[in-house]
Amino acid sequence: YNKKIYGKPATIEEAKKFLHELSGHRHVVFTAYHIINLKNNRTRSRIVRTKVFFYHLKEDEINDYVEGGEAMDAAGAYKIQGVGGLFVQRITGSYFNVVGLPIEHIYRDILEIQKDL
């Protein structure tokens, strides 16, 4: 949408700003990883992309959420697995990628690199 990287907000004002910017828009969550099996030197690298679509948020929704504290410890100022999930209209891709790590992809890649050659 706006090619901005959303880390954890440093202030309450920044958290509110993030949520205003995300409100009514789509953003993309990226996670990249590289796994190495030292026993057989097999590797897997992946970038997982998840599109997150936000509802339009009201000013009091944003204020109440930020004042609740959850926004301050989350990239983009929301936690999809918490109360912030109420702001998410839908996602396309891995839910776990938005939570933190795309464990379903990591698991499959670990299984793949454990196979004998």
C-alpha positions as CSV (number, residue, x, y, z in Angstrom):
1,Y,0.0,0.0,0.0
2,N,2.4,2.7,1.1
3,K,5.7,0.8,1.1
4,K,6.3,1.6,4.7
5,I,7.8,-0.8,7.2
6,Y,5.9,-1.1,10.5
7,G,7.9,-2.1,13.5
8,K,6.9,-1.9,17.1
9,P,5.7,1.6,17.9
10,A,8.0,3.6,20.2
11,T,5.2,5.8,21.6
12,I,1.5,5.8,22.1
13,E,1.2,8.5,19.4
14,E,3.1,6.4,17.0
15,A,0.9,3.3,17.7
16,K,-2.2,5.4,16.9
17,K,-0.6,6.7,13.8
18,F,0.2,3.2,12.6
19,L,-3.4,2.1,13.1
20,H,-4.8,5.2,11.4
21,E,-2.6,4.4,8.4
22,L,-3.6,0.7,8.3
23,S,-7.3,1.4,8.8
24,G,-9.3,0.5,5.7
25,H,-6.3,-0.7,3.8
26,R,-4.3,-3.8,2.9
27,H,-0.8,-4.4,4.1
28,V,1.7,-7.2,3.6
29,V,3.6,-9.1,6.3
30,F,6.9,-10.7,5.2
31,T,9.0,-13.3,7.0
32,A,12.2,-14.7,5.6
33,Y,14.1,-17.6,6.9
34,H,17.0,-20.0,6.0
35,I,17.3,-23.5,7.5
36,I,20.5,-25.5,7.3
37,N,20.7,-29.2,8.1
38,L,24.4,-29.6,9.2
39,K,24.3,-33.4,8.9
40,N,23.6,-33.5,5.2
41,N,24.2,-29.8,4.1
42,R,20.7,-29.5,2.7
43,T,19.1,-26.0,3.0
44,R,15.8,-24.3,2.5
45,S,15.2,-20.6,2.2
46,R,11.8,-19.0,1.9
47,I,10.0,-15.7,2.0
48,V,6.5,-16.0,3.2
49,R,4.0,-13.2,2.3
50,T,0.6,-12.7,3.9
51,K,-1.8,-10.0,2.9
52,V,-3.8,-8.5,5.8
53,F,-6.9,-6.4,5.1
54,F,-8.1,-4.0,7.8
55,Y,-11.6,-2.8,8.5
56,H,-12.0,1.0,8.7
57,L,-11.4,1.8,12.3
58,K,-13.1,4.5,14.3
59,E,-11.1,6.9,16.4
60,D,-12.4,5.6,19.7
61,E,-11.6,2.0,18.6
62,I,-8.0,3.0,18.0
63,N,-7.7,5.0,21.2
64,D,-9.2,2.2,23.4
65,Y,-7.0,-0.4,21.8
66,V,-3.8,1.6,22.2
67,E,-4.7,2.5,25.8
68,G,-5.2,-1.2,26.6
69,G,-1.4,-1.7,26.0
70,E,-1.5,-4.5,23.5
71,A,-0.4,-2.3,20.6
72,M,2.9,-1.3,22.2
73,D,4.5,-4.7,21.9
74,A,3.5,-5.5,18.3
75,A,4.8,-4.8,14.9
76,G,2.3,-2.6,13.1
77,A,0.8,-1.8,16.6
78,Y,-1.6,-4.8,16.5
79,K,-1.7,-8.4,17.5
80,I,-3.9,-10.5,15.2
81,Q,-4.0,-13.3,17.9
82,G,-5.3,-10.8,20.5
83,V,-7.8,-8.0,20.6
84,G,-6.2,-6.5,17.5
85,G,-7.6,-9.4,15.5
86,L,-11.0,-7.6,15.6
87,F,-9.5,-5.1,13.2
88,V,-8.7,-7.7,10.6
89,Q,-11.3,-8.2,7.9
90,R,-9.5,-11.0,6.2
91,I,-6.1,-12.4,5.3
92,T,-4.6,-14.1,2.3
93,G,-1.8,-16.4,3.3
94,S,-0.4,-17.7,6.5
95,Y,-2.1,-16.7,9.8
96,F,1.0,-17.8,11.7
97,N,3.2,-15.5,9.6
98,V,1.3,-12.5,11.0
99,V,1.5,-13.9,14.5
100,G,5.2,-14.2,14.3
101,L,6.6,-17.2,12.4
102,P,5.0,-19.2,9.6
103,I,5.4,-22.5,11.5
104,E,3.5,-24.5,8.9
105,H,6.1,-23.6,6.2
106,I,9.0,-24.1,8.6
107,Y,7.8,-27.5,9.6
108,R,7.4,-28.7,6.0
109,D,10.9,-27.3,5.1
110,I,12.5,-29.1,8.0
111,L,10.9,-32.3,7.0
112,E,12.2,-31.8,3.5
113,I,15.8,-31.2,4.4
114,Q,15.8,-34.2,6.8
115,K,15.2,-36.6,3.9
116,D,18.1,-38.7,2.8
117,L,19.6,-37.8,-0.5
